[in-house]
């Protein structure tokens, strides 16, 4: 038997508990926004790959180009077979593909990342809404405490 998560009203939490929940949501938001930025970078990289594959054609045969070995190290090379390219499929593995196959591969990656970005964006927005709700309850509790303390001091 799985238990349903218990729902607790924000108004039922005291100020320190609200502070802890706010802190947790802030950490989650930071993690999610960092992930979003990393996905955007990956998407830009794949879009760049699409452009690069699109630039290779018969006119480039025998042309000297710079081939990236790492992010910061390039070596000169020549285009011998403009109809085929090496596609980085991850973890240091490359596969020889035709240009149309390579374009399809990279477009698939861009589309996949776009779907993940949209899902992540929705999650980030929900977390922000939760954060705003918590901040609203915290402000209301502070105002309530200030109002009670000013009433008790005026009665004295």
C-alpha positions as CSV (number, residue, x, y, z in Angstrom):
1,X,0.0,0.0,0.0
2,X,1.3,3.4,-0.9
3,X,0.4,6.3,1.2
4,X,-0.8,9.5,-0.3
5,X,1.3,12.6,0.5
6,X,-0.2,14.6,3.2
7,X,-1.3,18.1,2.3
8,X,-0.6,20.9,4.8
9,X,-1.9,24.4,4.4
10,X,0.8,27.1,4.3
11,X,-1.2,29.1,6.9
12,X,-0.9,26.2,9.4
13,X,2.9,26.4,9.3
14,X,4.8,28.7,11.7
15,X,7.3,31.3,10.5
16,X,10.4,29.1,10.9
17,X,8.7,26.2,9.0
18,X,7.8,28.6,6.2
19,X,11.4,29.8,6.2
20,X,12.6,26.2,5.8
21,X,10.2,25.5,3.0
22,X,11.2,28.8,1.2
23,X,14.8,27.9,1.5
24,X,14.2,24.4,0.0
25,X,12.2,25.9,-2.9
26,X,15.0,28.4,-3.5
27,X,17.5,25.6,-3.7
28,X,15.3,23.7,-6.1
29,X,14.8,26.8,-8.2
30,X,18.5,27.4,-8.4
31,X,19.1,23.8,-9.5
32,X,16.3,24.0,-12.1
33,X,17.4,27.3,-13.6
34,X,21.0,26.0,-13.8
35,X,19.7,22.9,-15.6
36,X,17.7,25.1,-17.9
37,X,20.8,27.1,-18.8
38,X,22.8,23.9,-19.5
39,X,20.1,22.6,-21.7
40,X,20.0,25.9,-23.6
41,X,23.8,25.6,-24.1
42,X,23.4,22.0,-25.4
43,X,20.7,23.0,-27.7
44,X,22.8,25.9,-29.1
45,X,25.7,23.4,-29.6
46,X,23.4,21.0,-31.6
47,X,22.1,24.0,-33.7
48,X,25.7,24.9,-34.5
49,X,26.3,21.3,-35.6
50,X,23.3,21.6,-38.0
51,X,24.8,24.8,-39.4
52,X,28.2,23.1,-39.8
53,X,26.8,20.0,-41.5
54,X,24.8,22.3,-43.8
55,X,27.9,24.1,-44.9
56,X,29.7,21.0,-46.0
57,X,29.1,20.3,-49.8
58,X,30.9,19.2,-53.0
59,X,32.4,22.7,-53.4
60,X,34.3,22.1,-50.1
61,X,36.0,18.9,-51.2
62,X,39.7,19.2,-50.5
63,X,39.3,22.4,-48.6
64,X,41.3,22.9,-45.4
65,X,39.3,23.4,-42.3
66,X,39.9,23.5,-38.5
67,X,38.8,20.3,-36.8
68,X,37.9,20.6,-33.1
69,X,39.6,18.0,-30.9
70,X,38.4,19.6,-27.7
71,X,36.5,22.8,-26.9
72,X,39.7,24.8,-27.1
73,X,42.0,22.7,-29.4
74,X,41.6,22.7,-33.2
75,X,43.8,21.1,-35.8
76,X,43.9,21.6,-39.5
77,X,42.2,19.0,-41.7
78,X,40.9,18.5,-45.2
79,X,37.4,17.5,-46.3
80,X,37.9,14.3,-48.3
81,X,34.3,13.0,-48.5
82,X,31.8,15.9,-48.3
83,X,28.9,13.5,-48.4
84,X,29.8,11.9,-45.1
85,X,30.5,13.4,-41.7
86,X,31.5,12.1,-38.3
87,X,28.7,12.6,-35.7
88,X,29.6,12.7,-32.0
89,X,27.1,10.4,-30.3
90,X,28.5,11.0,-26.8
91,X,31.1,9.6,-24.5
92,X,33.8,9.9,-27.2
93,X,32.1,7.8,-29.8
94,X,31.7,9.0,-33.4
95,X,29.6,7.5,-36.2
96,X,30.0,8.1,-39.9
97,X,26.8,9.3,-41.3
98,X,25.6,10.9,-44.5
99,X,24.9,14.6,-44.3
100,X,21.1,14.1,-44.4
101,X,21.4,11.4,-41.6
102,X,23.5,13.8,-39.5
103,X,21.1,16.6,-40.0
104,X,18.2,14.4,-38.9
105,X,20.2,13.2,-35.9
106,X,21.0,16.8,-34.7
107,X,17.5,18.1,-35.5
108,X,16.1,15.2,-33.3
109,X,18.4,16.3,-30.5
110,X,17.3,19.9,-30.8
111,X,13.6,18.9,-30.7
112,X,14.2,16.6,-27.8
113,X,15.9,19.3,-25.8
114,X,13.2,21.8,-26.7
115,X,10.5,19.5,-25.2
116,X,12.6,19.1,-22.1
117,X,13.1,22.9,-21.9
118,X,9.3,23.5,-22.1
119,X,8.7,20.9,-19.4
120,X,11.4,22.5,-17.2
121,X,10.0,25.9,-17.9
122,X,6.6,24.8,-16.6
123,X,8.2,23.3,-13.5
124,X,10.2,26.5,-12.8
125,X,7.1,28.6,-13.1
126,X,5.2,26.4,-10.7
127,X,8.1,26.6,-8.2
128,X,8.1,30.4,-8.6
129,X,4.3,30.4,-7.9
130,X,4.9,28.3,-4.8
131,X,7.6,30.7,-3.7
132,X,5.3,33.7,-4.2
133,X,2.6,32.0,-2.2
134,X,5.0,31.2,0.7
135,X,6.3,34.8,0.7
136,X,2.7,36.1,0.8
137,X,1.9,33.9,3.8
138,X,5.2,34.9,5.5
139,X,4.4,38.6,5.0
140,X,0.9,38.1,6.3
141,X,2.2,36.4,9.4
142,X,4.7,39.2,10.0
143,X,2.0,41.8,9.6
144,X,-0.2,39.9,12.0
145,X,2.6,39.6,14.6
146,X,3.4,43.3,14.3
147,X,-0.3,44.2,14.6
148,X,-0.6,42.0,17.7
149,X,2.5,43.4,19.3
150,X,1.4,47.0,18.7
151,X,-2.1,46.2,20.2
152,X,-0.5,44.6,23.3
153,X,1.8,47.6,23.8
154,X,-1.0,50.1,23.5
155,X,-3.0,48.3,26.1
156,X,-0.2,48.5,28.6
